[in-house]
Amino acid sequence: MSDKLKKFWAPMKEGFNKEHFIMNFMGALGIIPCGWISRELDNLWVGFGVLILWWALVVLFYLSYRYLKNK
């Protein structure tokens, strides 16, 4: 199990490359739903939570894609 986890997280240990740039750009686009939700609910902290959740999902999808691609 440990080897699978190491293989799963391996793309994050690489140097910064074009794929990391795309992942960070997609994560930064999370500010759009974050701003909309925080204005609708009138709560900045919920907006920050949505931004963190968005970024975590982008990273999870990226790592899953790389893991399945290299399998």
Secondary structure as GFF3:
##gff-version 3
##sequence-region A 1 71
A	DSSP	alpha_helix	2	9	.	.	.	ID=ss1
A	DSSP	three_ten_helix	10	13	.	.	.	ID=ss2
A	DSSP	alpha_helix	18	28	.	.	.	ID=ss3
A	DSSP	alpha_helix	31	41	.	.	.	ID=ss4
A	DSSP	alpha_helix	44	69	.	.	.	ID=ss5
###
